[in-house]
Amino acid sequence: MTADLGTDRPEAFLIPTGPASASHAERGSRFLAIVEECQSVTDGAAIRDVERSRTHDATHHVWAVRLADGSFRADDDGEPAGTGGRPILAAIDSAGLVDIVCVVTRYFGGTKLGTGGLARAYGLAAALALDKVTSRRVRRGEIRHVTYGFDDTGPVARVLVLLAAVRESDEYSEGVRTQIRIVAGTADRLNRELQNATQGRVSLDPSSSQIPVWISAET
């Protein structure tokens, strides 16, 4: 059973669930693309640095990052402006993925490709790697807690199912404290439903840590 959360449902995102790689050859030059999940531009730069160290004999390490908050970074690493980072970013955006970095390493083959040729080669290498990425649809979520007596176990459980809350753990003492993962923006409605189902005895813990997390868009 899943809840119809209506307009409370925030935007869904497509994020990678694992790395991918691909290569492309263009007039003697080799373009090696790797794709990985990242949480920040700094994370993306660190992944680029790993590739730079691993393929230290390459000519360029061009990269781009797109994050779910809308921020991005595109870097040409010494190639003519706009011929590397931007085509890679365009390939990422075409794939519809966020929280992702793509690094394309170039081994120069002795023949200049021109600005148009470079842009096509970087973009194609990135697209080939992105095409191999496994992904999942997610929404922004929160980690919250709810505390209740044993007599309210049934009503609380039914409300959690109704609001598509993911039950993560239970702590037992004189009652139960349950950690849940909920879709961002549904806390107020969940609170109202808990109070209605228990005649006001149970509500979300006011001290709950609203830790941001991803939650499946299918819930």
C-alpha positions as a Markdown table, in Angstrom:
| # | Residue | x | y | z |
|---|---|---|---|---|
| 1 | Met | 0.0 | 0.0 | 0.0 |
| 2 | Thr | 1.4 | 3.4 | -0.9 |
| 3 | Ala | 0.1 | 6.8 | -0.2 |
| 4 | Asp | -1.1 | 9.5 | -2.6 |
| 5 | Leu | 1.0 | 12.4 | -1.4 |
| 6 | Gly | -0.2 | 14.7 | -4.0 |
| 7 | Thr | 1.5 | 18.1 | -4.2 |
| 8 | Asp | 3.5 | 17.2 | -1.2 |
| 9 | Arg | 5.8 | 15.1 | -3.3 |
| 10 | Pro | 9.0 | 16.9 | -4.2 |
| 11 | Glu | 10.9 | 16.7 | -7.5 |
| 12 | Ala | 12.3 | 13.3 | -8.4 |
| 13 | Phe | 15.9 | 12.9 | -9.5 |
| 14 | Leu | 17.9 | 10.3 | -11.4 |
| 15 | Ile | 21.2 | 9.4 | -9.6 |
| 16 | Pro | 23.8 | 6.8 | -10.5 |
| 17 | Thr | 24.1 | 3.6 | -8.5 |
| 18 | Gly | 27.5 | 2.6 | -9.7 |
| 19 | Pro | 30.5 | 3.7 | -11.9 |
| 20 | Ala | 30.8 | 3.2 | -15.6 |
| 21 | Ser | 33.5 | 3.8 | -18.3 |
| 22 | Ala | 33.9 | 3.9 | -22.1 |
| 23 | Ser | 36.5 | 4.9 | -24.6 |
| 24 | His | 36.5 | 6.6 | -28.0 |
| 25 | Ala | 39.2 | 7.1 | -30.6 |
| 26 | Glu | 39.4 | 10.1 | -32.9 |
| 27 | Arg | 42.2 | 10.5 | -35.5 |
| 28 | Gly | 44.8 | 9.0 | -33.3 |
| 29 | Ser | 43.7 | 10.5 | -30.0 |
| 30 | Arg | 42.2 | 8.3 | -27.3 |
| 31 | Phe | 39.4 | 9.6 | -25.0 |
| 32 | Leu | 38.8 | 7.5 | -21.9 |
| 33 | Ala | 35.7 | 8.4 | -19.9 |
| 34 | Ile | 34.8 | 7.4 | -16.4 |
| 35 | Val | 31.6 | 8.3 | -14.5 |
| 36 | Glu | 31.0 | 8.1 | -10.8 |
| 37 | Glu | 28.5 | 9.3 | -8.2 |
| 38 | Cys | 29.6 | 12.4 | -6.2 |
| 39 | Gln | 28.0 | 14.6 | -3.5 |
| 40 | Ser | 29.8 | 17.9 | -4.2 |
| 41 | Val | 32.1 | 19.7 | -6.7 |
| 42 | Thr | 35.0 | 19.0 | -4.2 |
| 43 | Asp | 34.2 | 15.2 | -4.4 |
| 44 | Gly | 34.2 | 15.5 | -8.2 |
| 45 | Ala | 37.6 | 17.2 | -8.2 |
| 46 | Ala | 39.0 | 14.5 | -6.0 |
| 47 | Ile | 37.8 | 11.8 | -8.4 |
| 48 | Arg | 39.4 | 13.8 | -11.3 |
| 49 | Asp | 42.7 | 13.9 | -9.2 |
| 50 | Val | 42.6 | 10.1 | -8.8 |
| 51 | Glu | 42.2 | 9.7 | -12.6 |
| 52 | Arg | 45.0 | 12.2 | -13.2 |
| 53 | Ser | 47.3 | 10.2 | -10.9 |
| 54 | Arg | 46.3 | 6.9 | -12.5 |
| 55 | Thr | 46.8 | 8.1 | -16.0 |
| 56 | His | 49.6 | 10.6 | -15.4 |
| 57 | Asp | 51.0 | 10.1 | -18.9 |
| 58 | Ala | 47.8 | 11.5 | -20.5 |
| 59 | Thr | 47.6 | 14.9 | -22.1 |
| 60 | His | 44.4 | 16.3 | -20.5 |
| 61 | His | 41.9 | 15.3 | -17.8 |
| 62 | Val | 38.7 | 17.2 | -18.7 |
| 63 | Trp | 35.7 | 16.9 | -16.3 |
| 64 | Ala | 32.3 | 18.1 | -15.4 |
| 65 | Val | 29.9 | 17.7 | -12.4 |
| 66 | Arg | 26.2 | 18.2 | -12.1 |
| 67 | Leu | 24.5 | 18.2 | -8.7 |
| 68 | Ala | 20.9 | 17.8 | -7.6 |
| 69 | Asp | 20.9 | 21.3 | -6.1 |
| 70 | Gly | 21.5 | 22.8 | -9.5 |
| 71 | Ser | 25.2 | 23.6 | -9.1 |
| 72 | Phe | 27.7 | 22.4 | -11.6 |
| 73 | Arg | 31.3 | 22.6 | -12.7 |
| 74 | Ala | 32.9 | 22.2 | -16.2 |
| 75 | Asp | 36.6 | 22.3 | -16.6 |
| 76 | Asp | 38.6 | 22.1 | -19.9 |
| 77 | Asp | 42.0 | 21.4 | -18.3 |
| 78 | Gly | 43.9 | 23.4 | -20.8 |
| 79 | Glu | 41.9 | 22.5 | -23.9 |
| 80 | Pro | 40.5 | 25.4 | -25.9 |
| 81 | Ala | 37.7 | 27.1 | -23.9 |
| 82 | Gly | 34.4 | 25.3 | -24.2 |
| 83 | Thr | 35.7 | 22.3 | -26.1 |
| 84 | Gly | 35.8 | 19.8 | -23.2 |
| 85 | Gly | 34.0 | 20.5 | -20.0 |
| 86 | Arg | 30.8 | 22.0 | -21.6 |
| 87 | Pro | 30.3 | 19.1 | -24.0 |
| 88 | Ile | 30.7 | 16.6 | -21.1 |
| 89 | Leu | 28.2 | 18.6 | -19.0 |
| 90 | Ala | 25.8 | 18.6 | -21.9 |
| 91 | Ala | 26.0 | 14.8 | -22.2 |
| 92 | Ile | 25.3 | 14.5 | -18.4 |
| 93 | Asp | 22.3 | 16.8 | -18.7 |
| 94 | Ser | 21.1 | 14.9 | -21.8 |
| 95 | Ala | 21.2 | 11.7 | -19.7 |
| 96 | Gly | 19.1 | 13.4 | -17.0 |
| 97 | Leu | 21.5 | 12.4 | -14.2 |
| 98 | Val | 22.5 | 14.4 | -11.1 |
| 99 | Asp | 25.1 | 14.0 | -8.3 |
| 100 | Ile | 27.5 | 12.7 | -10.9 |
| 101 | Val | 31.0 | 13.5 | -12.2 |
| 102 | Cys | 32.4 | 12.5 | -15.6 |
| 103 | Val | 36.1 | 12.7 | -16.3 |
| 104 | Val | 37.4 | 12.2 | -19.8 |
| 105 | Thr | 41.1 | 11.6 | -20.2 |
| 106 | Arg | 42.8 | 12.4 | -23.5 |
| 107 | Tyr | 45.9 | 10.8 | -25.0 |
| 108 | Phe | 46.9 | 13.1 | -27.8 |
| 109 | Gly | 47.5 | 11.2 | -31.1 |
| 110 | Gly | 49.5 | 13.8 | -32.9 |
| 111 | Thr | 46.7 | 15.2 | -35.1 |
| 112 | Lys | 44.8 | 18.4 | -34.0 |
| 113 | Leu | 41.1 | 17.9 | -34.1 |
| 114 | Gly | 40.0 | 21.6 | -34.1 |
| 115 | Thr | 37.5 | 23.0 | -31.7 |
| 116 | Gly | 34.5 | 21.3 | -33.3 |
| 117 | Gly | 36.3 | 18.0 | -33.4 |
| 118 | Leu | 37.4 | 18.2 | -29.8 |
| 119 | Ala | 33.9 | 19.1 | -28.6 |
| 120 | Arg | 32.4 | 16.2 | -30.5 |
| 121 | Ala | 35.0 | 13.7 | -29.2 |
| 122 | Tyr | 34.7 | 14.7 | -25.5 |
| 123 | Gly | 31.0 | 14.8 | -25.7 |
| 124 | Leu | 30.8 | 11.4 | -27.4 |
| 125 | Ala | 33.2 | 9.7 | -25.0 |
| 126 | Ala | 31.1 | 11.0 | -22.1 |
| 127 | Ala | 27.9 | 9.9 | -23.7 |
| 128 | Leu | 29.2 | 6.4 | -24.3 |
| 129 | Ala | 30.1 | 6.1 | -20.6 |
| 130 | Leu | 26.8 | 7.7 | -19.4 |
| 131 | Asp | 24.9 | 5.2 | -21.5 |
| 132 | Lys | 26.3 | 2.4 | -19.4 |
| 133 | Val | 25.4 | 3.9 | -16.0 |
| 134 | Thr | 22.8 | 2.2 | -13.8 |
| 135 | Ser | 20.6 | 4.6 | -12.0 |
| 136 | Arg | 17.6 | 5.0 | -9.7 |
| 137 | Arg | 14.9 | 7.6 | -9.3 |
| 138 | Val | 14.9 | 9.2 | -5.9 |
| 139 | Arg | 13.3 | 12.1 | -4.0 |
| 140 | Arg | 14.7 | 14.2 | -1.2 |
| 141 | Gly | 13.9 | 12.7 | 2.2 |
| 142 | Glu | 14.4 | 13.1 | 5.9 |
| 143 | Ile | 15.3 | 10.9 | 8.9 |
| 144 | Arg | 12.8 | 11.4 | 11.7 |
| 145 | His | 11.7 | 9.7 | 14.9 |
| 146 | Val | 8.4 | 8.9 | 16.6 |
| 147 | Thr | 7.9 | 7.7 | 20.2 |
| 148 | Tyr | 4.8 | 5.9 | 21.3 |
| 149 | Gly | 3.4 | 3.4 | 23.9 |
| 150 | Phe | 2.9 | -0.2 | 23.1 |
| 151 | Asp | -0.9 | 0.2 | 23.0 |
| 152 | Asp | -0.4 | 2.6 | 20.0 |
| 153 | Thr | 1.8 | 0.2 | 18.0 |
| 154 | Gly | -1.0 | -0.7 | 15.6 |
| 155 | Pro | -2.3 | 2.8 | 14.8 |
| 156 | Val | 1.2 | 4.1 | 14.4 |
| 157 | Ala | 2.2 | 1.3 | 12.0 |
| 158 | Arg | -0.9 | 1.9 | 9.9 |
| 159 | Val | -0.1 | 5.6 | 9.6 |
| 160 | Leu | 3.5 | 4.9 | 8.6 |
| 161 | Val | 2.4 | 2.7 | 5.8 |
| 162 | Leu | -0.3 | 5.2 | 4.7 |
| 163 | Leu | 2.3 | 7.9 | 4.4 |
| 164 | Ala | 4.9 | 5.7 | 2.8 |
| 165 | Ala | 7.4 | 6.1 | 5.7 |
| 166 | Val | 10.3 | 3.6 | 5.6 |
| 167 | Arg | 10.7 | 2.0 | 9.1 |
| 168 | Glu | 14.4 | 1.7 | 9.8 |
| 169 | Ser | 14.9 | 0.7 | 13.4 |
| 170 | Asp | 13.0 | 0.4 | 16.8 |
| 171 | Glu | 14.3 | 1.1 | 20.3 |
| 172 | Tyr | 12.4 | -0.4 | 23.2 |
| 173 | Ser | 12.1 | 0.8 | 26.8 |
| 174 | Glu | 8.8 | 1.8 | 28.5 |
| 175 | Gly | 7.6 | 2.3 | 24.9 |
| 176 | Val | 8.9 | 2.3 | 21.4 |
| 177 | Arg | 11.1 | 4.9 | 19.6 |
| 178 | Thr | 11.1 | 4.3 | 15.8 |
| 179 | Gln | 13.4 | 5.8 | 13.3 |
| 180 | Ile | 11.8 | 6.4 | 10.0 |
| 181 | Arg | 12.8 | 7.8 | 6.6 |
| 182 | Ile | 10.1 | 10.0 | 5.0 |
| 183 | Val | 9.7 | 12.0 | 1.8 |
| 184 | Ala | 10.7 | 15.6 | 2.3 |
| 185 | Gly | 7.7 | 17.8 | 2.8 |
| 186 | Thr | 5.4 | 15.2 | 4.3 |
| 187 | Ala | 6.3 | 15.6 | 8.0 |
| 188 | Asp | 3.3 | 18.0 | 8.7 |
| 189 | Arg | 0.8 | 15.6 | 7.2 |
| 190 | Leu | 2.4 | 12.6 | 9.0 |
| 191 | Asn | 2.2 | 14.5 | 12.3 |
| 192 | Arg | -1.5 | 15.2 | 11.8 |
| 193 | Glu | -2.2 | 11.6 | 10.9 |
| 194 | Leu | -0.4 | 10.3 | 13.9 |
| 195 | Gln | -2.3 | 12.6 | 16.2 |
| 196 | Asn | -5.6 | 11.7 | 14.6 |
| 197 | Ala | -5.0 | 8.0 | 14.8 |
| 198 | Thr | -4.0 | 8.1 | 18.5 |
| 199 | Gln | -6.3 | 10.8 | 19.8 |
| 200 | Gly | -3.4 | 13.1 | 20.2 |
| 201 | Arg | -1.1 | 10.8 | 22.1 |
| 202 | Val | 1.6 | 10.4 | 19.4 |
| 203 | Ser | 3.3 | 12.9 | 17.2 |
| 204 | Leu | 6.7 | 13.2 | 15.5 |
| 205 | Asp | 9.5 | 13.8 | 18.1 |
| 206 | Pro | 10.1 | 17.5 | 18.2 |
| 207 | Ser | 13.8 | 16.9 | 18.7 |
| 208 | Ser | 14.0 | 14.6 | 15.6 |
| 209 | Ser | 17.1 | 15.3 | 13.6 |
| 210 | Gln | 16.0 | 16.3 | 10.1 |
| 211 | Ile | 18.9 | 14.6 | 8.3 |
| 212 | Pro | 18.6 | 15.0 | 4.5 |
| 213 | Val | 18.7 | 11.7 | 2.6 |
| 214 | Trp | 17.5 | 10.3 | -0.7 |
| 215 | Ile | 14.4 | 8.1 | -0.7 |
| 216 | Ser | 13.1 | 5.9 | -3.5 |
| 217 | Ala | 10.7 | 7.8 | -5.8 |
| 218 | Glu | 8.6 | 4.6 | -6.0 |
| 219 | Thr | 7.5 | 5.0 | -2.3 |
